[in-house]
Amino acid sequence: MAPLHRLDIHGPTLAVLLQSVLTSERACDGVLLGSAVTTTSVQAEDTLDAVAVEERTALVSCTLACAATGSFYDGAGAIDAAKLDALCRSAGSGELLGWFSYRPGTLEQPSTREAAVTAALQCHLASSSGGGSGAGTSGGGGGGGSSSGIWARSASLRHANQQQQRAAPAAAAGAADRAAVFLLLSSGEGHGGATLHLTYRAFQLPGAAAAEAAALGGACLEPLEVRVLNLGRVLSAAHGCAPFEAPALAAALAAGPLPSAVERRLRDAAGGGGGDAAEAVCGALLSELRELADKVGVGSAALAAARERNARLLQRIGEVSGANS
């Protein structure tokens, strides 16, 4: 796998991702979709010949945040290919670049399980590019999922690296263009809870030498530069950056059961009884309004009569007082 040199993401896309994870108010994860591009530039100096330099960058164009962690993997880091494909279809267009994890109030370093998930995801991408199915990744990690804890995660990580090494010769061309990226997001409070700071760091699988060390059970993700693009369409084209496409506000939601009363009302409305019920309710309300209006009219007449009687009494009192004086 050829490593990436940089991960690009547009400012609005990053803002949507941060808003999505903050809305969940707990740890969650999701997938990153986009495209990987290889650019070749010629660098020349006075004392050296011209050298062609290749730079591989990945552009995140779409994200999908789930409601909790473990959206497409188990506790040992094994990939569930069916769940992963369903998430990618829900997210929209773009190739699967990697995944992200949001852990509020924690260290900004990948855990052993996150490294195992990234390695298994890279194996899944390599198998998909080579024409194989991703079921081998999920099925291979199932053996590690029988036990929990750091040992199971380390075993899953070693298994994923072995799968990656076996899949590399068959899928070298496809795997070279599809790298697994891991984006770690975290948040924390400051000034007594008055401010909230957000941090994000990108990681990727290292080269072959570090991958061999990873097979021994260590977390082997290396940092990856993140560049946030905040240019418009004109300046993006002038600086050779990919244009921004408005991301869709997508989220994976689970359908829950409706209360029986709501279901009954929906069935009545679907059966044609909704209009009759609404007409009956409106008629009852109009009848009550008429009764209240009649009561107000009667009360107003009684009040006017009382005021007139009071005025006559006051006039009589005034006449009696004048006669006595």
C-alpha positions in Angstrom: 0.0 0.0 0.0 1.4 3.4 -1.0 1.0 5.8 2.0 -0.8 9.0 1.7 1.0 12.4 2.0 -2.0 14.4 3.1 -5.7 14.3 3.8 -7.8 17.2 2.4 -11.3 18.1 3.6 -13.3 21.2 2.9 -14.3 23.5 5.8 -18.1 23.0 5.4 -17.6 19.2 5.2 -15.6 19.3 8.4 -18.2 21.5 10.1 -20.9 19.1 9.2 -18.9 16.2 10.7 -18.2 18.1 13.9 -21.8 19.1 14.3 -22.9 15.5 13.7 -20.7 14.0 16.4 -21.5 16.8 18.9 -25.2 16.2 18.4 -24.8 12.6 19.6 -23.5 13.8 23.0 -21.5 10.5 23.4 -18.9 8.4 21.7 -19.7 7.5 18.1 -18.1 6.6 14.8 -18.8 6.6 11.1 -17.3 6.3 7.6 -15.4 8.7 5.4 -16.0 8.8 1.7 -14.2 10.6 -1.1 -11.5 10.0 -3.6 -7.7 9.5 -3.7 -5.6 11.4 -6.2 -2.0 11.0 -7.3 -0.3 14.1 -8.6 3.2 14.3 -10.2 5.3 17.4 -10.0 8.8 18.1 -11.3 11.3 19.5 -8.9 14.6 20.9 -10.3 17.6 22.6 -8.7 20.7 24.2 -10.1 23.0 21.4 -8.9 20.6 18.4 -9.5 18.7 17.0 -12.4 14.9 17.3 -12.6 13.2 14.8 -10.4 9.5 13.7 -10.7 7.8 13.6 -7.3 4.5 11.8 -6.8 2.2 12.9 -4.1 -0.9 11.0 -3.0 -3.7 12.9 -1.4 -7.2 11.8 -0.3 -10.1 14.2 -0.4 -13.1 13.6 2.0 -16.3 14.7 0.3 -18.9 13.0 2.4 -19.2 11.6 6.0 -21.8 9.5 7.8 -22.0 9.6 11.6 -23.7 6.8 13.4 -25.5 7.0 16.8 -22.9 4.9 18.7 -19.7 3.0 18.3 -19.3 -0.4 16.7 -21.4 0.5 13.7 -19.6 -1.9 11.3 -17.1 -3.8 13.5 -17.2 -5.9 16.7 -15.3 -5.6 20.0 -12.2 -7.2 18.6 -12.0 -5.0 15.5 -13.3 -7.4 12.9 -15.2 -5.8 10.0 -18.8 -6.7 9.2 -18.8 -6.3 5.4 -22.6 -6.2 5.1 -23.0 -3.4 7.7 -20.1 -1.5 6.1 -21.6 -1.7 2.6 -25.0 -0.5 4.0 -23.4 2.5 5.6 -21.6 3.4 2.4 -24.8 3.2 0.4 -26.6 5.4 2.9 -23.8 8.0 2.9 -24.0 8.8 -0.8 -21.4 9.0 -3.6 -17.7 8.5 -3.3 -15.3 5.7 -2.6 -14.7 4.5 1.0 -11.5 6.2 2.3 -11.7 5.1 5.9 -13.5 5.8 9.1 -13.6 8.1 12.1 -14.1 7.8 15.8 -15.3 10.5 18.3 -14.2 10.1 21.9 -15.1 13.1 24.0 -12.7 13.9 26.9 -10.0 11.3 26.0 -6.4 11.3 24.7 -5.8 12.1 21.1 -4.1 8.7 20.4 -5.6 5.7 18.6 -6.5 2.8 20.8 -5.5 -0.8 20.0 -9.0 -1.6 18.8 -9.0 1.5 16.5 -5.7 0.3 15.0 -7.2 -3.2 14.5 -10.3 -1.8 12.8 -8.1 0.4 10.5 -5.9 -2.6 9.6 -9.0 -4.8 8.9 -10.6 -2.0 6.9 -7.4 -1.7 4.7 -7.6 -5.5 4.2 -11.2 -5.1 3.2 -10.4 -2.4 0.7 -7.6 -4.4 -0.8 -9.8 -7.4 -1.2 -12.6 -5.3 -2.8 -10.1 -3.7 -5.2 -8.7 -7.1 -6.2 -12.1 -8.5 -7.1 -12.4 -10.6 -3.9 -15.2 -10.3 -1.4 -14.9 -8.6 2.0 -16.4 -11.6 3.7 -12.9 -13.0 4.3 -12.0 -10.0 6.5 -15.2 -10.3 8.6 -14.9 -14.1 8.8 -11.3 -14.0 9.7 -11.8 -11.6 12.6 -14.6 -13.7 14.0 -12.1 -16.0 15.7 -10.6 -13.0 17.5 -14.1 -11.9 18.6 -14.6 -14.9 20.7 -12.6 -13.3 23.5 -12.6 -9.7 24.7 -10.0 -7.3 25.9 -6.7 -6.1 24.6 -5.4 -9.7 23.8 -8.4 -10.3 21.4 -7.8 -6.9 19.8 -4.1 -7.6 19.3 -4.9 -11.0 17.8 -7.3 -9.3 15.4 -4.7 -6.8 14.5 -2.2 -9.5 13.8 -4.7 -11.4 11.7 -5.7 -8.3 9.7 -2.0 -7.6 8.9 -1.5 -11.2 7.8 -4.6 -10.9 5.6 -3.3 -7.7 4.2 0.0 -9.3 3.4 -1.6 -12.3 1.7 -4.1 -10.0 -0.3 -1.4 -7.6 -1.4 0.1 -9.6 -4.3 -3.4 -10.3 -5.7 -4.7 -6.8 -5.3 -1.6 -4.6 -5.6 -2.9 -2.3 -8.3 -6.3 -1.7 -6.6 -4.8 -1.4 -3.0 -2.3 1.2 -4.2 -5.1 3.6 -5.0 -7.2 2.9 -1.9 -5.7 3.7 1.5 -7.5 3.3 4.8 -7.6 6.6 6.7 -8.5 6.9 10.4 -9.7 10.3 11.7 -9.8 10.7 15.5 -12.0 13.4 17.0 -12.1 14.6 20.6 -13.6 17.4 22.6 -13.1 19.0 26.0 -14.4 21.8 28.1 -12.5 24.8 29.4 -13.0 27.8 31.6 -15.3 26.0 33.9 -17.5 24.7 31.0 -17.8 28.1 29.4 -15.9 27.0 26.3 -15.7 23.8 24.2 -12.6 22.9 22.2 -12.5 20.4 19.4 -9.5 18.5 18.2 -9.0 16.2 15.2 -6.1 14.1 14.0 -5.7 11.8 11.0 -3.8 8.5 11.0 -2.9 5.9 8.4 -1.2 2.5 8.2 2.5 2.8 7.9 4.9 1.2 5.5 6.0 -2.4 5.3 8.6 -2.1 8.1 6.2 -0.8 10.6 3.5 -3.2 9.4 5.8 -6.1 10.3 6.1 -4.6 13.8 2.3 -4.2 14.0 1.9 -7.9 13.3 3.5 -8.4 16.8 0.5 -6.8 18.4 1.3 -3.1 18.7 -0.8 -0.2 17.6 1.1 1.1 14.6 -0.9 4.0 13.1 1.2 6.9 12.0 0.0 10.6 11.9 -1.2 12.0 8.6 -1.3 15.7 7.7 -4.8 17.3 7.5 -5.4 20.3 5.2 -8.7 22.2 5.6 -9.8 23.8 2.3 -11.7 27.1 2.7 -11.4 28.4 -0.8 -14.2 29.1 -3.2 -14.7 27.5 -6.6 -12.6 30.1 -8.5 -9.6 30.0 -6.1 -9.9 26.2 -5.7 -9.4 25.8 -9.4 -6.5 28.3 -9.4 -4.7 26.5 -6.6 -5.3 23.1 -8.0 -7.8 22.0 -5.2 -10.9 20.0 -5.8 -14.1 22.0 -5.8 -16.4 21.8 -2.8 -19.6 19.9 -3.0 -22.3 20.5 -0.4 -22.4 17.4 1.8 -25.7 15.7 2.7 -26.8 15.7 6.3 -26.9 11.9 6.6 -27.3 9.8 9.7 -27.9 6.2 10.3 -31.0 5.8 12.4 -32.7 2.7 13.8 -36.5 2.4 13.4 -38.3 2.0 16.7 -41.8 0.7 17.5 -44.6 3.2 17.5 -47.0 3.4 20.4 -50.3 1.5 19.9 -52.4 4.7 20.0 -50.3 6.3 17.3 -50.6 3.2 15.2 -54.3 3.1 15.6 -54.7 6.7 14.6 -52.5 6.2 11.5 -54.5 3.1 10.5 -57.8 5.1 10.9 -56.4 7.9 8.8 -55.2 5.6 6.1 -58.6 3.9 6.0 -60.4 7.1 5.2 -61.8 7.8 8.7 -59.4 10.6 9.4 -61.5 13.3 7.7 -64.7 12.3 9.5 -63.0 12.3 12.8 -61.5 15.7 12.2 -65.0 17.0 11.1 -66.6 15.6 14.3 -63.9 17.3 16.5 -64.4 20.6 14.7 -68.2 20.4 15.1 -67.9 19.7 18.8 -65.6 22.7 19.2 -68.0 25.0 17.4 -70.9 23.9 19.6 -68.8 24.7 22.7 -67.9 28.1 21.3 -71.6 28.9 20.7 -72.6 27.9 24.2 -69.8 30.1 25.6 -70.9 33.0 23.4 -74.5 32.7 24.7 -73.3 32.7 28.3 -71.2 35.8 27.6 -74.2 37.5 26.1 -76.4 36.7 29.1 -73.7 37.8 31.5 -73.2 41.1 29.6 -77.0 41.9 29.8 -77.0 41.2 33.5 -74.0 43.4 34.0 -75.7 46.3 32.1 -78.9 45.9 34.2 -76.9 46.0 37.4 -75.0 49.1 36.4 -78.3 50.8 35.5 -79.9 49.9 38.8 -76.8 51.1 40.6 -77.0 54.5 38.8 -80.6 54.9 39.8 -79.8 54.2 43.5 -77.0 56.7 43.5 -79.3 59.3 42.0 -81.9 58.6 44.6 -79.4 58.9 47.4 -78.3 62.2 46.1 -81.9 63.5 46.0 -82.6 62.4 49.6 -79.4 64.0 50.8 -80.3 67.3 49.1 -83.8 67.3 50.7 -82.5 66.7 54.2 -79.9 69.5 54.0 
